[in-house]
Amino acid sequence: MPKIISANLNGIRSAHKKGFFTWMAAQQADFICVQELKAQHGDMTEEFLMPGGYHGHFHYAEKKGYSGTGVYSKTKPDAMRTGFGCAEFDAEGRYTRCDFGNLTIISVYCPSGSSSPERQVAKFRFMETFLPHLLELKAEGREVVICGDWNIAHNEIDLKNWKGNKKNSGFLPEERAWLTRVFDEVGLVDVHRDIDKREEQYTWWSNRGQAWAKNVGWRIDYHVATPGIAAQAHTVSIYKDERFSDHAPLIIDYTVRP
């Protein structure tokens, strides 16, 4: 019964100080996908690299203090790769893949376009190159779970103030349509939404104003999976009892049948 966690740390050193690794050890998850390390290899302590006996694999951004992804696993992967073959975004440390038998676990950190028009254009470039990669991934015939911060709220139910955000990055019509293509054309599954249809299931809150206190959030962290393993997901939760970053960990339990 794999238990898989996705967590945007908004800085691995900051999350560590806030107790993330103590919490992580208590979860006994099989795989933990982390994003926004904001660290290079030289910044990674033994506790960051192999916390509590987990095996850690990471994709660091070339730019210091920026982006970065990783996968922690109880067992060593059969194979591991960083990047998905696009030089621009591979330099930003946005993709870590680990294979375990017929199961592939990927940690992804999709770009945000909110900081400038230039970054929004870059986000569109990422989307354009990432979709063909997802099609190739699906064609491999493996069971795949892609965990991470996709930086897009798919539908109106996925953010509190959807009316006021229709022209803002993260809820643009083009972004939402692209995510629909991921599900409808590629044939991948939004596992969280597939098993939990409730409103106000948010994973990120702005640090501005009283967003956290008033639960004015966005659901932008996902488990996106192939149908086989998605159908075996049975429990989803968002951990909000402690705050390790501006995101909350997304936890899903799966039952893999022989």
C-alpha positions as CSV (number, residue, x, y, z in Angstrom):
1,M,0.0,0.0,0.0
2,P,2.2,2.9,-1.2
3,K,1.6,6.1,0.6
4,I,2.8,9.0,-1.5
5,I,3.3,12.6,-0.4
6,S,3.8,15.8,-2.4
7,A,5.2,18.8,-0.6
8,N,6.4,22.2,-1.9
9,L,8.9,23.1,0.7
10,N,9.5,26.8,-0.3
11,G,13.1,26.2,0.8
12,I,14.3,22.9,2.2
13,R,16.4,24.6,4.9
14,S,13.4,26.7,6.0
15,A,11.1,23.7,6.0
16,H,13.6,21.7,8.1
17,K,13.6,24.5,10.7
18,K,9.8,24.3,10.9
19,G,9.9,20.6,11.6
20,F,9.2,19.0,8.1
21,F,11.6,16.1,8.5
22,T,10.3,15.2,12.0
23,W,6.8,15.1,10.5
24,M,7.9,13.3,7.4
25,A,9.5,10.5,9.5
26,A,6.3,10.0,11.4
27,Q,4.3,9.6,8.2
28,Q,6.0,6.4,7.1
29,A,5.3,7.2,3.5
30,D,6.8,5.1,0.7
31,F,7.6,8.1,-1.5
32,I,7.8,11.8,-0.7
33,C,8.1,14.2,-3.7
34,V,9.4,17.6,-2.8
35,Q,9.7,20.9,-4.8
36,E,11.3,24.3,-4.4
37,L,14.4,23.0,-2.6
38,K,16.1,26.5,-3.1
39,A,19.4,24.7,-2.5
40,Q,22.4,23.2,-4.3
41,H,24.1,20.0,-3.5
42,G,26.6,21.8,-1.3
43,D,23.8,23.1,0.9
44,M,22.4,19.6,1.5
45,T,23.2,18.1,4.9
46,E,23.1,14.3,5.5
47,E,19.6,14.8,7.0
48,F,18.4,16.4,3.8
49,L,20.0,13.8,1.6
50,M,19.0,10.6,3.5
51,P,16.5,11.5,6.3
52,G,15.7,8.6,8.5
53,G,17.2,6.1,6.1
54,Y,15.2,7.3,3.1
55,H,17.0,7.4,-0.3
56,G,17.0,10.9,-1.7
57,H,17.4,11.9,-5.4
58,F,17.4,15.5,-6.5
59,H,17.5,17.9,-9.5
60,Y,19.1,21.2,-8.5
61,A,18.6,24.4,-10.4
62,E,21.8,26.0,-11.8
63,K,20.6,29.3,-10.3
64,K,21.4,29.5,-6.6
65,G,18.5,29.6,-4.1
66,Y,16.0,28.7,-6.8
67,S,13.6,25.9,-7.7
68,G,14.8,22.3,-7.4
69,T,12.9,19.0,-7.0
70,G,13.5,15.7,-5.3
71,V,12.1,12.2,-4.6
72,Y,12.6,10.4,-1.3
73,S,12.0,6.6,-1.2
74,K,12.2,3.8,1.3
75,T,14.0,1.6,-1.3
76,K,16.6,2.5,-3.9
77,P,15.2,3.1,-7.4
78,D,16.0,0.8,-10.3
79,A,16.7,3.9,-12.4
80,M,16.7,7.7,-11.9
81,R,16.9,10.7,-14.2
82,T,16.8,14.4,-13.9
83,G,15.2,16.7,-16.4
84,F,12.7,15.8,-19.2
85,G,14.9,16.9,-22.2
86,C,14.2,20.6,-22.4
87,A,17.4,22.5,-21.8
88,E,15.7,25.8,-20.6
89,F,13.7,24.1,-17.9
90,D,16.1,21.3,-17.0
91,A,18.5,24.1,-16.0
92,E,15.9,25.1,-13.5
93,G,15.8,21.8,-11.7
94,R,12.1,21.1,-12.3
95,Y,12.0,17.3,-12.8
96,T,13.2,14.3,-10.8
97,R,12.1,10.8,-12.0
98,C,12.7,7.5,-10.1
99,D,11.6,4.0,-11.4
100,F,10.7,1.2,-9.1
101,G,9.7,-2.0,-10.9
102,N,6.8,-1.0,-13.1
103,L,6.1,2.1,-11.1
104,T,7.5,5.6,-11.9
105,I,7.4,8.4,-9.3
106,I,8.1,11.9,-10.6
107,S,8.5,15.2,-8.7
108,V,7.7,18.2,-10.9
109,Y,7.7,21.9,-10.2
110,C,6.0,23.7,-13.0
111,P,6.9,27.4,-13.5
112,S,4.9,30.2,-12.0
113,G,4.0,33.1,-14.3
114,S,2.9,35.5,-11.6
115,S,6.2,37.5,-11.1
116,S,6.3,39.1,-14.6
117,P,4.9,38.9,-18.1
118,E,8.3,37.3,-19.2
119,R,7.8,34.5,-16.7
120,Q,4.3,33.9,-17.9
121,V,5.6,33.5,-21.4
122,A,8.2,31.1,-20.1
123,K,5.4,29.2,-18.3
124,F,3.6,28.8,-21.7
125,R,6.8,27.5,-23.2
126,F,7.0,24.9,-20.5
127,M,3.5,23.8,-21.1
128,E,4.2,23.5,-24.8
129,T,7.2,21.2,-24.3
130,F,5.9,19.3,-21.3
131,L,2.7,18.0,-22.9
132,P,4.5,16.0,-25.6
133,H,6.7,14.6,-22.8
134,L,3.6,13.5,-20.9
135,L,2.4,11.7,-24.1
136,E,5.8,9.9,-24.4
137,L,5.6,9.0,-20.7
138,K,2.1,7.5,-21.0
139,A,3.3,5.5,-24.1
140,E,5.9,3.7,-22.0
141,G,3.1,1.6,-20.5
142,R,4.3,2.0,-16.9
143,E,2.2,3.1,-13.9
144,V,3.2,6.7,-13.3
145,V,2.5,9.2,-10.4
146,I,3.6,12.7,-11.1
147,C,3.5,14.7,-7.9
148,G,4.1,18.4,-7.6
149,D,3.3,22.0,-7.8
150,W,1.6,22.5,-11.2
151,N,0.9,26.2,-10.5
152,I,-2.5,25.9,-12.1
153,A,-5.9,25.7,-10.4
154,H,-8.0,23.7,-12.8
155,N,-11.6,24.6,-12.1
156,E,-13.6,27.2,-10.2
157,I,-13.9,24.8,-7.2
158,D,-10.1,24.8,-7.0
159,L,-9.6,28.4,-5.7
160,K,-11.6,30.6,-3.3
161,N,-11.7,33.8,-5.4
162,W,-12.1,32.4,-8.9
163,K,-14.1,35.3,-10.2
164,G,-11.3,37.8,-9.4
165,N,-8.5,35.6,-10.7
166,K,-9.7,34.8,-14.3
167,K,-7.1,37.1,-15.7
168,N,-4.3,36.1,-13.3
169,S,-1.5,33.6,-13.7
170,G,-2.5,30.2,-12.3
171,F,-6.1,30.5,-13.5
172,L,-5.9,31.8,-17.0
173,P,-8.2,30.1,-19.6
174,E,-5.1,28.9,-21.6
175,E,-3.6,27.3,-18.5
176,R,-6.8,25.6,-17.4
177,A,-7.4,24.4,-21.0
178,W,-3.9,22.9,-21.1
179,L,-4.5,21.0,-17.8
180,T,-7.8,19.7,-19.3
181,R,-5.7,18.3,-22.2
182,V,-3.4,16.6,-19.7
183,F,-6.4,14.7,-18.4
184,D,-8.5,14.3,-21.5
185,E,-5.9,13.9,-24.3
186,V,-3.0,12.4,-22.5
187,G,-5.4,10.3,-20.4
188,L,-3.9,11.0,-17.0
189,V,-6.0,11.4,-13.8
190,D,-6.2,14.2,-11.2
191,V,-6.2,11.6,-8.4
192,H,-7.2,14.0,-5.6
193,R,-10.2,15.3,-7.4
194,D,-11.1,11.9,-8.6
195,I,-11.7,10.7,-5.1
196,D,-12.6,13.9,-3.2
197,K,-15.1,16.2,-4.8
198,R,-15.4,18.6,-1.9
199,E,-15.0,22.3,-2.1
200,E,-12.2,24.3,-0.3
201,Q,-9.5,21.6,-0.7
202,Y,-6.7,24.0,-1.1
203,T,-2.9,23.4,-1.0
204,W,-1.5,26.9,-1.2
205,W,-2.2,30.2,0.4
206,S,-0.7,33.6,-0.3
207,N,1.4,35.1,2.4
208,R,-0.5,38.4,1.9
209,G,-3.3,39.5,4.1
210,Q,-5.2,36.8,6.0
211,A,-5.3,34.2,3.3
212,W,-4.3,31.3,5.6
213,A,-6.5,32.4,8.5
214,K,-9.5,32.8,6.2
215,N,-8.7,29.8,4.0
216,V,-8.5,31.9,0.9
217,G,-6.5,29.3,-1.0
218,W,-5.7,27.6,-4.3
219,R,-5.4,23.9,-5.1
220,I,-2.3,23.9,-7.3
221,D,-0.5,20.8,-6.0
222,Y,-1.5,17.5,-7.6
223,H,-0.9,13.8,-7.9
224,V,-1.4,13.2,-11.7
225,A,-1.3,9.5,-12.5
226,T,-2.0,6.8,-15.1
227,P,-5.4,5.3,-14.8
228,G,-4.3,2.0,-13.4
229,I,-2.7,3.3,-10.2
230,A,-5.1,6.2,-10.0
231,A,-8.0,3.7,-9.7
232,Q,-6.3,2.2,-6.6
233,A,-6.1,5.4,-4.7
234,H,-8.5,5.4,-1.7
235,T,-7.6,8.1,0.8
236,V,-6.5,11.7,0.3
237,S,-5.7,14.3,2.9
238,I,-4.1,17.8,3.1
239,Y,-2.0,18.2,6.2
240,K,-2.6,21.6,7.8
241,D,-1.9,21.1,11.5
242,E,1.6,22.5,11.0
243,R,2.9,24.9,8.5
244,F,6.2,24.0,6.8
245,S,5.8,26.4,3.9
246,D,3.1,28.4,2.1
247,H,2.0,25.0,0.7
248,A,0.5,22.1,2.6
249,P,1.5,18.5,2.0
250,L,-0.8,16.4,-0.2
251,I,-1.0,12.8,1.0
252,I,-2.6,10.0,-1.0
253,D,-2.8,6.2,-0.2
254,Y,-2.8,3.7,-3.0
255,T,-3.2,0.0,-2.9
256,V,-1.1,-1.8,-5.6
257,R,-2.6,-5.1,-6.4
258,P,-0.4,-7.9,-7.9
